[in-house]
Structure formats: structure tokens, C-alpha cells
Amino acid sequence: MSTSIDYASLKDRLIIEYAKRKVSIEKKAATTNLHEIQWSFPVIQSIYRQVDCLAPYKDPAALDKALDTIDLAKIYENVERRERENTNPKLKYDDFVVLELLRYFKHDFFTWVNSPSCQCGSPDMVNRGIKRPDSANNPDLVSIIEVYQCRNCNHTVEFPRINNPVSLLRTRKGRCGEWVNCFLLILEALIGEGKDRIRYVWNNEDHVWCEYYSNGLEKWVHLDPCEAVFDEPLLYCENWGKRMSYVIGFNMNTIIDLSQKYITKDKQIDQSDIVDPKKVQKVINFYNVKRLGEYLVKERLTHTENESWKALYTDIIVPRNREHKGLSTDKATPSSDLPTGRQTGSAEWTKARGEDG
Ligand SMILES: [Zn+2]
């Protein structure tokens, strides 16, 4: 007599059981009462505002527009060259695409703007404050309009801060917000494949950058499009000398506190001076639990109950668990060939921000 065990179905049952238990534990631990969240703190308001910040990068028409706009032939030619010349066996094709996009975006596509130049050709502009956009007619999703006046001819020049990534494919200029916004759209178009592979990274000390999930390197990789920097999470603390309090990542399915990954101990601004880290974790947990529920609802539209739980396990629970284990600046070492101090922006501007190294 022999006992046959169906290991595949046993494994599935264990996965489903684990996923259900995990969701139940997280639901119990997270607050469901929105009044418990301390909305008055700017860090928490920023998290709230950016919860769905990746949605514009999933719009098929926007992704098509991005592919139509960039010089695909040139990018792929350079990707093939990078692949031929590569000596790192861990890097895969997508990694070369990302490396080439960083180069292309900074050197061939987008332009940094400190202040706009005048029609008379003079770059000598005085900041005259900001204006609000017309909220009824704002297809470029302009947040504010910076107003400048030319010292040479007195002409007034406006610099709208655009948030619509598709509009940025046309204007191709701005500061770190515009850079990351437009870069992420092209990145998603090139490597996203509809999966949760891109991440917007927000810093409370007025900088943003991004990450992508590298299948070759098996981790979320830091990218700074403004500086064309790849996988240098200590760039800000070690090279710029920047002091920071909070760094938070937003991807489709997960919000994550990345402060440990990006901030070294000596550059860490005491988080409690800004807002109690427990309050920040509470709001992050709230949205992460909400995402689990939303993901299940979406999966159930096209899959069976068991398939939906298995997808939740593979697509969200496993990646979250894996990443939480590896989050720390301890393992990162800044590369020696990075220049000291921030490369984008004028010398005065970077010095005023404490980013000059
Ligand atoms: Zn002028």
C-alpha cells in the first residue's frame, strides 16, 4: 500500500492559508479608523497626496505616447553595445535598458531649469513669487506658476511647474519633480510590462528620485535621473552631504519607508522632531492593508478565489517580506568615481540646500 501525496496542491493550500492569515494579522494591526491618523503633519499629508502617484504611469495611451516620443532606435543600439561590453554577469537586458535610459534622458532629452531665460537672451532673472494656475483649465496639471522678471529688459517670464508626465514629453524641462515624473513614464513604457516594477521615491527635504525592480540584481535599484546615477543609495548623504529625515517609496501595491536605505546615521535628522515615526508607520500600514484588499477585489474579477489569494501572495506578500529583510544602509558603499556634491542646479542653489558635499 502506498500513500500518494499531491505536493503541488499541498503547496498551494499552504500558500493560500498563509496569505489569508497574513492579511488577517495585518488588518488587525492596522488602524481602520481614519480619525486616528494625524493628518495635520506635513509628512503625513505628503503621503496621503502621493498614495496614487503611480496611476498616470499605467495609462496605455500615455505609455504609447512616451514610446513614440523617444529615440528608440538610438536607445536600443546603445543597449546592444552596453550588453556586448558588459563584464557584470548579474546584469540582464532590462538593466542595460535602464542604464541607457538614464544617459539618454539626461544628455539627449531633458533640460534642467534653475530659472527660465528671458526672450532678450539674458539669464539674469529675479524671482517675483508664484501664481496659482486656472483650476478649471489645467490639462498640464500645473501645481504652481513661478514668476520671474528680467533684470535686463524688465520682461516677465512664467515658469509653470507641470505634473502631467505626457505634457513633460513635450516641454522636456524642469527640476527634480519634472525629471522624475517624465522619466518614470518612459521607464514604465520600456520595462514595466504592466507589473509593479517602478517606484517613486519622496524625500521630506525637497528631493525626489525613483527605483525599479531589477530581476538580474534581484532588488529595488536606486535611480536618480537628474544626475544619471544608478544604484548609489548613499549619493545624498555621502556625496551631497545632505541631511534627511524621511524617505518614502510609492509603488503600485506598496508604500514603504526607505529612510534606512538612504539615510546614514550621521546625516539622519531626528524623525521625532518632524513627526513621531510611529504615526508615519501607522498611515503607511493603513494604505498597505487597503491595497491588499483592493488587489483581491481586482483579481477576483477575472480569477477564482484561490487563484486570487495565490496572486496576492506572489505579487505583494513575498516582495514585501523580501524587501523588509534587506533594508539598511549598512550594506551599501558609495562608488569612488562619483563626484562630490550635487551636479544639477547652480552652485548657490545646491549650497543653500546643503547638497554641495
Ligand atoms: Zn530680458
Boltz pocket constraint, residues with backbone or C-beta under 6 A from the ligand:
constraints:
  - pocket:
      binder: B
      contacts: [[A, 118], [A, 119], [A, 120], [A, 121], [A, 122], [A, 150], [A, 151], [A, 152], [A, 153], [A, 154], [A, 155]]
      max_distance: 6.0
